Amino acid sequence: MDGRRTRRERAFIDTLAGALHVPQAELRRLELEMAEFYARHRSLVDVFTVSDAAGAMGEELMGGMQETLEKNFHRLMQEARETGDLAVLLTKAARRQKLTADERQRMRAQLIDVAKAIPALAIFAAPGGILLLAALAKVLPFSLLPSAFQDGPAVDSDDEDTLEREAV
């Protein structure tokens, strides 16, 4: 359609013409006829070209959306595990049981995540809150996202298994 052919396209056309027993003179005539048809009906043919490109772009978009959804699902599950861990640690502290330094640090980090999330949810629930929340996220010197949603070193599946075993 673009008037240029790669070696592979030329080889494919020649192979196809040979399989269909189309003589070279007839092949050249058909190619000229197709070029004239394309020139006369370019707007019609371009619709198919554009829609094909749009389909490929749609597949790429869907792939990106699926990847983002999976990534955020894993982050959400990580945040749920951390919140469950917080409940266990708070129960232990309420019973006046001694917490290790690591447990105190994990509890503190999770309480900070909860403290960040509550105002963000309140702003988000207000009419037009998503716009205000986006503006605040740009202006504030700290992140409103819980730790599991902040970009950092990727957590691989082995680390997730370790975290699950530690939470149990």
PyMOL CGO cylinders between C-alpha atoms (Angstrom):
from pymol import cmd
from pymol.cgo import CYLINDER

trace = [
    CYLINDER, 0.00, 0.00, 0.00, 2.83, 2.39, 0.72, 0.3, 1, 1, 1, 1, 1, 1,
    CYLINDER, 2.83, 2.39, 0.72, 4.49, 1.69, -2.66, 0.3, 1, 1, 1, 1, 1, 1,
    CYLINDER, 4.49, 1.69, -2.66, 7.54, 0.10, -1.05, 0.3, 1, 1, 1, 1, 1, 1,
    CYLINDER, 7.54, 0.10, -1.05, 8.17, -3.58, -0.46, 0.3, 1, 1, 1, 1, 1, 1,
    CYLINDER, 8.17, -3.58, -0.46, 10.67, -5.22, 1.80, 0.3, 1, 1, 1, 1, 1, 1,
    CYLINDER, 10.67, -5.22, 1.80, 12.60, -8.27, 0.66, 0.3, 1, 1, 1, 1, 1, 1,
    CYLINDER, 12.60, -8.27, 0.66, 10.30, -10.47, 2.71, 0.3, 1, 1, 1, 1, 1, 1,
    CYLINDER, 10.30, -10.47, 2.71, 7.18, -8.94, 1.14, 0.3, 1, 1, 1, 1, 1, 1,
    CYLINDER, 7.18, -8.94, 1.14, 8.68, -9.32, -2.36, 0.3, 1, 1, 1, 1, 1, 1,
    CYLINDER, 8.68, -9.32, -2.36, 9.65, -12.94, -1.63, 0.3, 1, 1, 1, 1, 1, 1,
    CYLINDER, 9.65, -12.94, -1.63, 6.15, -13.68, -0.28, 0.3, 1, 1, 1, 1, 1, 1,
    CYLINDER, 6.15, -13.68, -0.28, 4.47, -12.19, -3.37, 0.3, 1, 1, 1, 1, 1, 1,
    CYLINDER, 4.47, -12.19, -3.37, 6.78, -14.13, -5.70, 0.3, 1, 1, 1, 1, 1, 1,
    CYLINDER, 6.78, -14.13, -5.70, 6.19, -17.37, -3.78, 0.3, 1, 1, 1, 1, 1, 1,
    CYLINDER, 6.19, -17.37, -3.78, 2.42, -16.82, -3.81, 0.3, 1, 1, 1, 1, 1, 1,
    CYLINDER, 2.42, -16.82, -3.81, 2.45, -16.03, -7.56, 0.3, 1, 1, 1, 1, 1, 1,
    CYLINDER, 2.45, -16.03, -7.56, 4.46, -19.21, -8.18, 0.3, 1, 1, 1, 1, 1, 1,
    CYLINDER, 4.46, -19.21, -8.18, 2.07, -21.33, -6.10, 0.3, 1, 1, 1, 1, 1, 1,
    CYLINDER, 2.07, -21.33, -6.10, -0.91, -19.90, -8.00, 0.3, 1, 1, 1, 1, 1, 1,
    CYLINDER, -0.91, -19.90, -8.00, 0.87, -20.26, -11.36, 0.3, 1, 1, 1, 1, 1, 1,
    CYLINDER, 0.87, -20.26, -11.36, 0.62, -16.53, -12.12, 0.3, 1, 1, 1, 1, 1, 1,
    CYLINDER, 0.62, -16.53, -12.12, 3.12, -15.48, -14.81, 0.3, 1, 1, 1, 1, 1, 1,
    CYLINDER, 3.12, -15.48, -14.81, 5.49, -12.56, -14.01, 0.3, 1, 1, 1, 1, 1, 1,
    CYLINDER, 5.49, -12.56, -14.01, 3.88, -10.32, -16.66, 0.3, 1, 1, 1, 1, 1, 1,
    CYLINDER, 3.88, -10.32, -16.66, 0.43, -10.90, -15.14, 0.3, 1, 1, 1, 1, 1, 1,
    CYLINDER, 0.43, -10.90, -15.14, 1.81, -10.31, -11.64, 0.3, 1, 1, 1, 1, 1, 1,
    CYLINDER, 1.81, -10.31, -11.64, 3.23, -6.91, -12.69, 0.3, 1, 1, 1, 1, 1, 1,
    CYLINDER, 3.23, -6.91, -12.69, -0.12, -6.02, -14.31, 0.3, 1, 1, 1, 1, 1, 1,
    CYLINDER, -0.12, -6.02, -14.31, -1.98, -6.95, -11.10, 0.3, 1, 1, 1, 1, 1, 1,
    CYLINDER, -1.98, -6.95, -11.10, 0.43, -4.91, -9.02, 0.3, 1, 1, 1, 1, 1, 1,
    CYLINDER, 0.43, -4.91, -9.02, -0.12, -1.85, -11.24, 0.3, 1, 1, 1, 1, 1, 1,
    CYLINDER, -0.12, -1.85, -11.24, -3.88, -2.36, -11.09, 0.3, 1, 1, 1, 1, 1, 1,
    CYLINDER, -3.88, -2.36, -11.09, -3.73, -2.52, -7.28, 0.3, 1, 1, 1, 1, 1, 1,
    CYLINDER, -3.73, -2.52, -7.28, -1.58, 0.62, -7.13, 0.3, 1, 1, 1, 1, 1, 1,
    CYLINDER, -1.58, 0.62, -7.13, -4.09, 2.50, -9.32, 0.3, 1, 1, 1, 1, 1, 1,
    CYLINDER, -4.09, 2.50, -9.32, -7.01, 1.24, -7.19, 0.3, 1, 1, 1, 1, 1, 1,
    CYLINDER, -7.01, 1.24, -7.19, -5.24, 2.40, -4.04, 0.3, 1, 1, 1, 1, 1, 1,
    CYLINDER, -5.24, 2.40, -4.04, -4.51, 5.81, -5.57, 0.3, 1, 1, 1, 1, 1, 1,
    CYLINDER, -4.51, 5.81, -5.57, -8.16, 6.29, -6.61, 0.3, 1, 1, 1, 1, 1, 1,
    CYLINDER, -8.16, 6.29, -6.61, -9.70, 4.98, -3.37, 0.3, 1, 1, 1, 1, 1, 1,
    CYLINDER, -9.70, 4.98, -3.37, -7.07, 6.03, -0.85, 0.3, 1, 1, 1, 1, 1, 1,
    CYLINDER, -7.07, 6.03, -0.85, -9.59, 7.41, 1.69, 0.3, 1, 1, 1, 1, 1, 1,
    CYLINDER, -9.59, 7.41, 1.69, -11.47, 4.09, 1.74, 0.3, 1, 1, 1, 1, 1, 1,
    CYLINDER, -11.47, 4.09, 1.74, -8.34, 1.97, 2.09, 0.3, 1, 1, 1, 1, 1, 1,
    CYLINDER, -8.34, 1.97, 2.09, -6.87, 4.28, 4.75, 0.3, 1, 1, 1, 1, 1, 1,
    CYLINDER, -6.87, 4.28, 4.75, -9.88, 3.58, 6.98, 0.3, 1, 1, 1, 1, 1, 1,
    CYLINDER, -9.88, 3.58, 6.98, -8.84, -0.07, 7.17, 0.3, 1, 1, 1, 1, 1, 1,
    CYLINDER, -8.84, -0.07, 7.17, -5.22, 0.87, 7.80, 0.3, 1, 1, 1, 1, 1, 1,
    CYLINDER, -5.22, 0.87, 7.80, -6.14, 3.28, 10.60, 0.3, 1, 1, 1, 1, 1, 1,
    CYLINDER, -6.14, 3.28, 10.60, -8.58, 0.87, 12.22, 0.3, 1, 1, 1, 1, 1, 1,
    CYLINDER, -8.58, 0.87, 12.22, -5.94, -1.88, 12.14, 0.3, 1, 1, 1, 1, 1, 1,
    CYLINDER, -5.94, -1.88, 12.14, -3.46, 0.46, 13.86, 0.3, 1, 1, 1, 1, 1, 1,
    CYLINDER, -3.46, 0.46, 13.86, -6.15, 1.44, 16.38, 0.3, 1, 1, 1, 1, 1, 1,
    CYLINDER, -6.15, 1.44, 16.38, -6.74, -2.24, 17.12, 0.3, 1, 1, 1, 1, 1, 1,
    CYLINDER, -6.74, -2.24, 17.12, -3.05, -2.78, 17.79, 0.3, 1, 1, 1, 1, 1, 1,
    CYLINDER, -3.05, -2.78, 17.79, -2.98, 0.33, 19.97, 0.3, 1, 1, 1, 1, 1, 1,
    CYLINDER, -2.98, 0.33, 19.97, -6.04, -0.96, 21.86, 0.3, 1, 1, 1, 1, 1, 1,
    CYLINDER, -6.04, -0.96, 21.86, -4.29, -4.26, 22.55, 0.3, 1, 1, 1, 1, 1, 1,
    CYLINDER, -4.29, -4.26, 22.55, -1.25, -2.38, 23.84, 0.3, 1, 1, 1, 1, 1, 1,
    CYLINDER, -1.25, -2.38, 23.84, -3.50, -0.22, 26.03, 0.3, 1, 1, 1, 1, 1, 1,
    CYLINDER, -3.50, -0.22, 26.03, -5.30, -3.27, 27.41, 0.3, 1, 1, 1, 1, 1, 1,
    CYLINDER, -5.30, -3.27, 27.41, -1.97, -4.96, 28.13, 0.3, 1, 1, 1, 1, 1, 1,
    CYLINDER, -1.97, -4.96, 28.13, -0.79, -1.89, 30.04, 0.3, 1, 1, 1, 1, 1, 1,
    CYLINDER, -0.79, -1.89, 30.04, -4.05, -1.71, 31.98, 0.3, 1, 1, 1, 1, 1, 1,
    CYLINDER, -4.05, -1.71, 31.98, -3.84, -5.40, 32.88, 0.3, 1, 1, 1, 1, 1, 1,
    CYLINDER, -3.84, -5.40, 32.88, -0.24, -4.98, 34.07, 0.3, 1, 1, 1, 1, 1, 1,
    CYLINDER, -0.24, -4.98, 34.07, -1.21, -1.97, 36.20, 0.3, 1, 1, 1, 1, 1, 1,
    CYLINDER, -1.21, -1.97, 36.20, -4.20, -3.79, 37.69, 0.3, 1, 1, 1, 1, 1, 1,
    CYLINDER, -4.20, -3.79, 37.69, -2.09, -6.82, 38.59, 0.3, 1, 1, 1, 1, 1, 1,
    CYLINDER, -2.09, -6.82, 38.59, 0.60, -4.63, 40.14, 0.3, 1, 1, 1, 1, 1, 1,
    CYLINDER, 0.60, -4.63, 40.14, -1.94, -2.71, 42.21, 0.3, 1, 1, 1, 1, 1, 1,
    CYLINDER, -1.94, -2.71, 42.21, -3.70, -5.93, 43.22, 0.3, 1, 1, 1, 1, 1, 1,
    CYLINDER, -3.70, -5.93, 43.22, -0.43, -7.24, 44.65, 0.3, 1, 1, 1, 1, 1, 1,
    CYLINDER, -0.43, -7.24, 44.65, 0.14, -3.91, 46.40, 0.3, 1, 1, 1, 1, 1, 1,
    CYLINDER, 0.14, -3.91, 46.40, -3.36, -4.00, 47.85, 0.3, 1, 1, 1, 1, 1, 1,
    CYLINDER, -3.36, -4.00, 47.85, -2.82, -7.55, 49.11, 0.3, 1, 1, 1, 1, 1, 1,
    CYLINDER, -2.82, -7.55, 49.11, 0.50, -6.46, 50.65, 0.3, 1, 1, 1, 1, 1, 1,
    CYLINDER, 0.50, -6.46, 50.65, -1.25, -3.56, 52.41, 0.3, 1, 1, 1, 1, 1, 1,
    CYLINDER, -1.25, -3.56, 52.41, -3.95, -5.94, 53.69, 0.3, 1, 1, 1, 1, 1, 1,
    CYLINDER, -3.95, -5.94, 53.69, -1.27, -8.27, 55.10, 0.3, 1, 1, 1, 1, 1, 1,
    CYLINDER, -1.27, -8.27, 55.10, 0.46, -5.31, 56.77, 0.3, 1, 1, 1, 1, 1, 1,
    CYLINDER, 0.46, -5.31, 56.77, -2.84, -4.09, 58.25, 0.3, 1, 1, 1, 1, 1, 1,
    CYLINDER, -2.84, -4.09, 58.25, -3.54, -7.60, 59.58, 0.3, 1, 1, 1, 1, 1, 1,
    CYLINDER, -3.54, -7.60, 59.58, -0.08, -7.59, 61.11, 0.3, 1, 1, 1, 1, 1, 1,
    CYLINDER, -0.08, -7.59, 61.11, -0.91, -4.22, 62.71, 0.3, 1, 1, 1, 1, 1, 1,
    CYLINDER, -0.91, -4.22, 62.71, -4.05, -5.69, 64.29, 0.3, 1, 1, 1, 1, 1, 1,
    CYLINDER, -4.05, -5.69, 64.29, -2.01, -8.54, 65.78, 0.3, 1, 1, 1, 1, 1, 1,
    CYLINDER, -2.01, -8.54, 65.78, 0.63, -6.15, 67.12, 0.3, 1, 1, 1, 1, 1, 1,
    CYLINDER, 0.63, -6.15, 67.12, -1.96, -3.76, 68.58, 0.3, 1, 1, 1, 1, 1, 1,
    CYLINDER, -1.96, -3.76, 68.58, -3.67, -6.68, 70.31, 0.3, 1, 1, 1, 1, 1, 1,
    CYLINDER, -3.67, -6.68, 70.31, -0.35, -7.80, 71.71, 0.3, 1, 1, 1, 1, 1, 1,
    CYLINDER, -0.35, -7.80, 71.71, 0.41, -4.25, 72.95, 0.3, 1, 1, 1, 1, 1, 1,
    CYLINDER, 0.41, -4.25, 72.95, -3.09, -3.91, 74.46, 0.3, 1, 1, 1, 1, 1, 1,
    CYLINDER, -3.09, -3.91, 74.46, -2.48, -7.10, 76.46, 0.3, 1, 1, 1, 1, 1, 1,
    CYLINDER, -2.48, -7.10, 76.46, 0.71, -5.48, 77.76, 0.3, 1, 1, 1, 1, 1, 1,
    CYLINDER, 0.71, -5.48, 77.76, 2.90, -8.08, 76.11, 0.3, 1, 1, 1, 1, 1, 1,
    CYLINDER, 2.90, -8.08, 76.11, 6.43, -7.01, 75.30, 0.3, 1, 1, 1, 1, 1, 1,
    CYLINDER, 6.43, -7.01, 75.30, 7.02, -6.00, 71.65, 0.3, 1, 1, 1, 1, 1, 1,
    CYLINDER, 7.02, -6.00, 71.65, 10.41, -6.47, 70.01, 0.3, 1, 1, 1, 1, 1, 1,
    CYLINDER, 10.41, -6.47, 70.01, 12.14, -3.53, 68.33, 0.3, 1, 1, 1, 1, 1, 1,
    CYLINDER, 12.14, -3.53, 68.33, 11.20, -4.94, 64.91, 0.3, 1, 1, 1, 1, 1, 1,
    CYLINDER, 11.20, -4.94, 64.91, 7.54, -5.30, 65.93, 0.3, 1, 1, 1, 1, 1, 1,
    CYLINDER, 7.54, -5.30, 65.93, 7.47, -1.72, 67.26, 0.3, 1, 1, 1, 1, 1, 1,
    CYLINDER, 7.47, -1.72, 67.26, 9.01, -0.45, 64.01, 0.3, 1, 1, 1, 1, 1, 1,
    CYLINDER, 9.01, -0.45, 64.01, 6.48, -2.38, 61.85, 0.3, 1, 1, 1, 1, 1, 1,
    CYLINDER, 6.48, -2.38, 61.85, 3.61, -1.14, 64.04, 0.3, 1, 1, 1, 1, 1, 1,
    CYLINDER, 3.61, -1.14, 64.04, 4.80, 2.47, 63.80, 0.3, 1, 1, 1, 1, 1, 1,
    CYLINDER, 4.80, 2.47, 63.80, 5.16, 2.28, 60.00, 0.3, 1, 1, 1, 1, 1, 1,
    CYLINDER, 5.16, 2.28, 60.00, 1.68, 0.81, 59.60, 0.3, 1, 1, 1, 1, 1, 1,
    CYLINDER, 1.68, 0.81, 59.60, 0.10, 3.37, 61.96, 0.3, 1, 1, 1, 1, 1, 1,
    CYLINDER, 0.10, 3.37, 61.96, 1.68, 6.13, 59.83, 0.3, 1, 1, 1, 1, 1, 1,
    CYLINDER, 1.68, 6.13, 59.83, 0.14, 4.51, 56.72, 0.3, 1, 1, 1, 1, 1, 1,
    CYLINDER, 0.14, 4.51, 56.72, -3.29, 4.49, 58.39, 0.3, 1, 1, 1, 1, 1, 1,
    CYLINDER, -3.29, 4.49, 58.39, -2.85, 8.09, 59.55, 0.3, 1, 1, 1, 1, 1, 1,
    CYLINDER, -2.85, 8.09, 59.55, -2.08, 9.14, 55.96, 0.3, 1, 1, 1, 1, 1, 1,
    CYLINDER, -2.08, 9.14, 55.96, -4.98, 7.20, 54.47, 0.3, 1, 1, 1, 1, 1, 1,
    CYLINDER, -4.98, 7.20, 54.47, -7.79, 8.58, 56.64, 0.3, 1, 1, 1, 1, 1, 1,
    CYLINDER, -7.79, 8.58, 56.64, -7.47, 12.25, 55.57, 0.3, 1, 1, 1, 1, 1, 1,
    CYLINDER, -7.47, 12.25, 55.57, -6.89, 11.20, 51.96, 0.3, 1, 1, 1, 1, 1, 1,
    CYLINDER, -6.89, 11.20, 51.96, -10.12, 9.15, 52.00, 0.3, 1, 1, 1, 1, 1, 1,
    CYLINDER, -10.12, 9.15, 52.00, -12.04, 12.06, 53.54, 0.3, 1, 1, 1, 1, 1, 1,
    CYLINDER, -12.04, 12.06, 53.54, -10.80, 14.44, 50.83, 0.3, 1, 1, 1, 1, 1, 1,
    CYLINDER, -10.80, 14.44, 50.83, -11.52, 11.86, 48.12, 0.3, 1, 1, 1, 1, 1, 1,
    CYLINDER, -11.52, 11.86, 48.12, -15.12, 11.41, 49.36, 0.3, 1, 1, 1, 1, 1, 1,
    CYLINDER, -15.12, 11.41, 49.36, -15.87, 15.15, 49.08, 0.3, 1, 1, 1, 1, 1, 1,
    CYLINDER, -15.87, 15.15, 49.08, -17.40, 16.46, 45.82, 0.3, 1, 1, 1, 1, 1, 1,
    CYLINDER, -17.40, 16.46, 45.82, -14.51, 17.21, 43.48, 0.3, 1, 1, 1, 1, 1, 1,
    CYLINDER, -14.51, 17.21, 43.48, -12.18, 15.64, 46.02, 0.3, 1, 1, 1, 1, 1, 1,
    CYLINDER, -12.18, 15.64, 46.02, -10.22, 13.69, 43.42, 0.3, 1, 1, 1, 1, 1, 1,
    CYLINDER, -10.22, 13.69, 43.42, -9.01, 16.97, 41.93, 0.3, 1, 1, 1, 1, 1, 1,
    CYLINDER, -9.01, 16.97, 41.93, -8.07, 18.38, 45.32, 0.3, 1, 1, 1, 1, 1, 1,
    CYLINDER, -8.07, 18.38, 45.32, -6.35, 15.12, 46.27, 0.3, 1, 1, 1, 1, 1, 1,
    CYLINDER, -6.35, 15.12, 46.27, -4.31, 15.18, 43.05, 0.3, 1, 1, 1, 1, 1, 1,
    CYLINDER, -4.31, 15.18, 43.05, -3.30, 18.79, 43.71, 0.3, 1, 1, 1, 1, 1, 1,
    CYLINDER, -3.30, 18.79, 43.71, -2.35, 18.03, 47.31, 0.3, 1, 1, 1, 1, 1, 1,
    CYLINDER, -2.35, 18.03, 47.31, -0.29, 15.03, 46.21, 0.3, 1, 1, 1, 1, 1, 1,
    CYLINDER, -0.29, 15.03, 46.21, 1.80, 17.37, 44.03, 0.3, 1, 1, 1, 1, 1, 1,
    CYLINDER, 1.80, 17.37, 44.03, 2.20, 20.09, 46.69, 0.3, 1, 1, 1, 1, 1, 1,
    CYLINDER, 2.20, 20.09, 46.69, 2.71, 18.17, 49.93, 0.3, 1, 1, 1, 1, 1, 1,
    CYLINDER, 2.71, 18.17, 49.93, 6.30, 17.31, 50.87, 0.3, 1, 1, 1, 1, 1, 1,
    CYLINDER, 6.30, 17.31, 50.87, 5.28, 13.74, 51.78, 0.3, 1, 1, 1, 1, 1, 1,
    CYLINDER, 5.28, 13.74, 51.78, 3.40, 11.01, 49.98, 0.3, 1, 1, 1, 1, 1, 1,
    CYLINDER, 3.40, 11.01, 49.98, -0.25, 10.27, 50.76, 0.3, 1, 1, 1, 1, 1, 1,
    CYLINDER, -0.25, 10.27, 50.76, 0.13, 6.70, 49.50, 0.3, 1, 1, 1, 1, 1, 1,
    CYLINDER, 0.13, 6.70, 49.50, 0.52, 3.79, 51.90, 0.3, 1, 1, 1, 1, 1, 1,
    CYLINDER, 0.52, 3.79, 51.90, 3.99, 2.23, 51.88, 0.3, 1, 1, 1, 1, 1, 1,
    CYLINDER, 3.99, 2.23, 51.88, 2.90, -0.76, 49.79, 0.3, 1, 1, 1, 1, 1, 1,
    CYLINDER, 2.90, -0.76, 49.79, 1.87, 1.57, 46.95, 0.3, 1, 1, 1, 1, 1, 1,
    CYLINDER, 1.87, 1.57, 46.95, 5.02, 3.66, 46.88, 0.3, 1, 1, 1, 1, 1, 1,
    CYLINDER, 5.02, 3.66, 46.88, 7.45, 2.83, 44.11, 0.3, 1, 1, 1, 1, 1, 1,
    CYLINDER, 7.45, 2.83, 44.11, 10.54, 1.26, 45.51, 0.3, 1, 1, 1, 1, 1, 1,
    CYLINDER, 10.54, 1.26, 45.51, 12.39, -1.98, 45.20, 0.3, 1, 1, 1, 1, 1, 1,
    CYLINDER, 12.39, -1.98, 45.20, 10.13, -4.57, 43.62, 0.3, 1, 1, 1, 1, 1, 1,
    CYLINDER, 10.13, -4.57, 43.62, 8.88, -7.30, 45.93, 0.3, 1, 1, 1, 1, 1, 1,
    CYLINDER, 8.88, -7.30, 45.93, 9.35, -10.67, 44.27, 0.3, 1, 1, 1, 1, 1, 1,
    CYLINDER, 9.35, -10.67, 44.27, 7.22, -13.70, 44.96, 0.3, 1, 1, 1, 1, 1, 1,
    CYLINDER, 7.22, -13.70, 44.96, 9.83, -15.24, 47.31, 0.3, 1, 1, 1, 1, 1, 1,
    CYLINDER, 9.83, -15.24, 47.31, 9.65, -12.13, 49.52, 0.3, 1, 1, 1, 1, 1, 1,
    CYLINDER, 9.65, -12.13, 49.52, 5.85, -12.27, 49.46, 0.3, 1, 1, 1, 1, 1, 1,
    CYLINDER, 5.85, -12.27, 49.46, 5.94, -15.92, 50.62, 0.3, 1, 1, 1, 1, 1, 1,
    CYLINDER, 5.94, -15.92, 50.62, 8.31, -14.93, 53.44, 0.3, 1, 1, 1, 1, 1, 1,
    CYLINDER, 8.31, -14.93, 53.44, 6.01, -12.07, 54.46, 0.3, 1, 1, 1, 1, 1, 1,
    CYLINDER, 6.01, -12.07, 54.46, 3.00, -14.41, 54.47, 0.3, 1, 1, 1, 1, 1, 1,
    CYLINDER, 3.00, -14.41, 54.47, 4.81, -16.91, 56.70, 0.3, 1, 1, 1, 1, 1, 1,
    CYLINDER, 4.81, -16.91, 56.70, 5.91, -14.13, 59.07, 0.3, 1, 1, 1, 1, 1, 1,
    CYLINDER, 5.91, -14.13, 59.07, 2.36, -12.79, 59.31, 0.3, 1, 1, 1, 1, 1, 1,
    CYLINDER, 2.36, -12.79, 59.31, 1.04, -16.23, 60.31, 0.3, 1, 1, 1, 1, 1, 1,
]
cmd.load_cgo(trace, "trace")
